Structures are given as C-alpha cells and as structure tokens.
C-alpha cells in the first residue's frame, strides 16, 4: 500500500485537492480534522488537566487554549505531547483499516508534513502550490483574516519554494480546478503503476 503525504501552505487549495483524491476512491486521513475530533473527545480531559479552564462539557475551547499556548514554546510542546501521540494512533488505525480493505493508495493530509518530519512516515509527497498572489488573494477572502494574521501564519510554515523542492509531485491549483484534477489523475496513474511493481 502506497502512503501519499499531501501538504501545502495556507490558501494553496490543499483541502480541495484532498477531496479530489477522495472522489477518486482514495481513503483520506485528515490530520486537522482528527485534531478537531480529539478536542471534542478523548483529548479534552487530558488538555483540561494540563491547562485548567480550557475545556468545558467535554470539549476544548480553542480560543481559551490558544491564550495558554500562543507564543509560548514550552506550553506548545506540552500540548503537542498530548495531541501528537493520539493523532498518530488514529492514523495507525486508519492505515490498518485501509490495508484490510485492500486499498493500494491512501492519502495522509498533513498540513505541517515537512515541518514535523512526518514525510518520514509516507512513501510519496505531494505538494499543493499556487502563485503567491493567488495564495494571498484566497486567504484574505476568508472571514476574519487580516494581512497581519496571514503573514503570521506564513511565518510558521516552511516557504512554498522549499516544499516544492522537497516534493515528489506538484499540483498547481493556480492553473484552475480542471488542470488540478487532471494532475491528480496523472499522479494516481503513476502510483497505480508503482503499486503493481
């Protein structure tokens, strides 16, 4: 089974691209969605114990939690020590399930794939990219987004050029959705060939 790691900076169209793979029958594990689910489930009591007052009714209040960890590397490490093992456990279950169901290709949607060295857990890396101007325009159209916030998020992510350099495959969403879908099909054809060897 080929494990594909999908990543891309904010506003590049990663979530849309992940959906394209899913529409073609590829099981997708979304790391962000897993974290959201954990914050409303298993991780909530653990986070509350470490950061009192951040969870209520079995759910983590992300706004309250961010006050505890934003700009505090030590607190962030403590949070990651709780969340990362749980995310890895969910990912492992997802992979076992996909293997059991005979899937040849699975997709792991990991926003910080290279930043967290998660590329070591996948066989192939796919980077979703677009022109910087297109990226900026898309992000600034999001509700509650400011240029300052956009730059702050970008500052925490590996530069797009570096991600592109490390990628096995690129999908440029700046060329339009039809071109992106065609590229997804090309990549899946390549992977299908590799799966048979």
ZAMARGU-4260 file (C-alpha; in steps of 0.2 Angstrom, whole numbers, plus 5000, padded with zeros to 4 digits):
<rodrens>
0) 5000/5000/5000 | 5007/5017/4995 | 5006/5031/5008 | 5004/5048/5000 | 5008/5063/5011
5) 4999/5079/5005 | 5004/5096/5011 | 5003/5114/5005 | 5004/5131/5013 | 4989/5141/5018
10) 4977/5146/5004 | 4985/5134/4991 | 4970/5123/4989 | 4976/5108/4999 | 4958/5103/5006
15) 4950/5105/4989 | 4964/5094/4982 | 4962/5081/4996 | 4943/5080/4991 | 4949/5076/4973
20) 4958/5061/4979 | 4944/5056/4990 | 4932/5057/4975 | 4943/5045/4965 | 4941/5032/4979
25) 4957/5036/4989 | 4955/5035/5008 | 4960/5051/5015 | 4966/5054/5033 | 4964/5072/5038
30) 4976/5077/5052 | 4967/5093/5056 | 4950/5085/5056 | 4957/5072/5068 | 4964/5085/5080
35) 4946/5094/5080 | 4938/5077/5084 | 4950/5074/5098 | 4947/5091/5105 | 4929/5086/5107
40) 4933/5069/5113 | 4947/5059/5120 | 4960/5074/5121 | 4948/5086/5130 | 4951/5079/5148
45) 4969/5077/5146 | 4971/5095/5139 | 4960/5101/5154 | 4971/5093/5166 | 4987/5101/5159
50) 4979/5118/5155 | 4965/5120/5168 | 4950/5130/5162 | 4952/5127/5144 | 4939/5113/5142
55) 4920/5113/5146 | 4907/5100/5143 | 4920/5088/5136 | 4926/5100/5123 | 4941/5110/5122
60) 4938/5129/5119 | 4951/5133/5106 | 4951/5152/5110 | 4955/5149/5128 | 4968/5136/5124
65) 4977/5147/5112 | 4979/5160/5126 | 4989/5147/5136 | 5000/5141/5121 | 5002/5155/5108
70) 5019/5162/5108 | 5024/5150/5122 | 5035/5137/5115 | 5036/5127/5131 | 5017/5126/5133
75) 5015/5122/5115 | 5027/5107/5117 | 5016/5101/5132 | 5001/5102/5121 | 5009/5093/5107
80) 5015/5079/5119 | 4996/5076/5122 | 4989/5078/5105 | 5003/5070/5093 | 5003/5053/5100
85) 4983/5052/5099 | 4984/5059/5081 | 4997/5045/5077 | 4986/5032/5085 | 4971/5037/5074
90) 4982/5037/5059 | 4988/5020/5063 | 4970/5014/5064 | 4966/5022/5048 | 4981/5014/5039
95) 4976/4996/5046 | 4959/4998/5040 | 4964/5004/5023 | 4976/4989/5022 | 4962/4977/5027
100) 4950/4984/5014 | 4963/4981/5000 | 4967/4999/4996 | 4983/5001/4985 | 4985/5020/4989
105) 4980/5030/5004 | 4982/5049/5007 | 4988/5057/5023 | 4983/5076/5023 | 4996/5083/5034
110) 4997/5102/5034 | 5015/5103/5043 | 5021/5087/5034 | 5039/5093/5032 | 5040/5105/5047
115) 5036/5090/5059 | 5046/5077/5049 | 5030/5067/5045 | 5037/5065/5027 | 5047/5050/5035
120) 5030/5041/5038 | 5025/5042/5019 | 5031/5034/5003 | 5027/5049/4992 | 5025/5068/4995
125) 5013/5079/4985 | 5014/5097/4987 | 4999/5108/4983 | 5005/5125/4977 | 5000/5141/4968
130) 5007/5158/4963 | 5010/5169/4979 | 4997/5182/4973 | 4984/5169/4971 | 4988/5162/4988
135) 4986/5179/4996 | 4970/5184/4987 | 4962/5167/4993 | 4967/5169/5011 | 4962/5187/5013
140) 4945/5182/5006 | 4942/5171/5022 | 4931/5178/5036 | 4941/5186/5050 | 4958/5186/5040
145) 4969/5201/5040 | 4985/5203/5031 | 4995/5203/5048 | 4987/5186/5053 | 4991/5179/5036
150) 5009/5184/5037 | 5010/5177/5055 | 5003/5160/5048 | 5015/5160/5034 | 5030/5164/5046
155) 5026/5147/5054 | 5026/5137/5038 | 5040/5131/5028 | 5042/5143/5012 | 5032/5136/4997
160) 5048/5136/4987 | 5056/5124/4999 | 5041/5112/5000 | 5041/5112/4981 | 5059/5107/4981
165) 5056/5093/4993 | 5040/5086/4984 | 5039/5070/4973 | 5024/5078/4964 | 5017/5095/4962
170) 4999/5101/4960 | 4997/5119/4954 | 4979/5124/4959 | 4983/5142/4952 | 4980/5134/4934
175) 4962/5131/4938 | 4952/5116/4945 | 4951/5106/4929 | 4970/5106/4927 | 4972/5101/4946
180) 4960/5087/4943 | 4970/5081/4928 | 4986/5082/4938 | 4978/5071/4952 | 4973/5058/4939
185) 4991/5058/4932 | 4998/5056/4949 | 4986/5042/4953 | 4991/5033/4936 | 5009/5034/4941
190) 5006/5027/4959 | 4995/5013/4951 | 5010/5008/4941 | 5021/5008/4956 | 5009/4998/4966
195) 5009/4984/4954 | 5028/4983/4954
</rodrens>
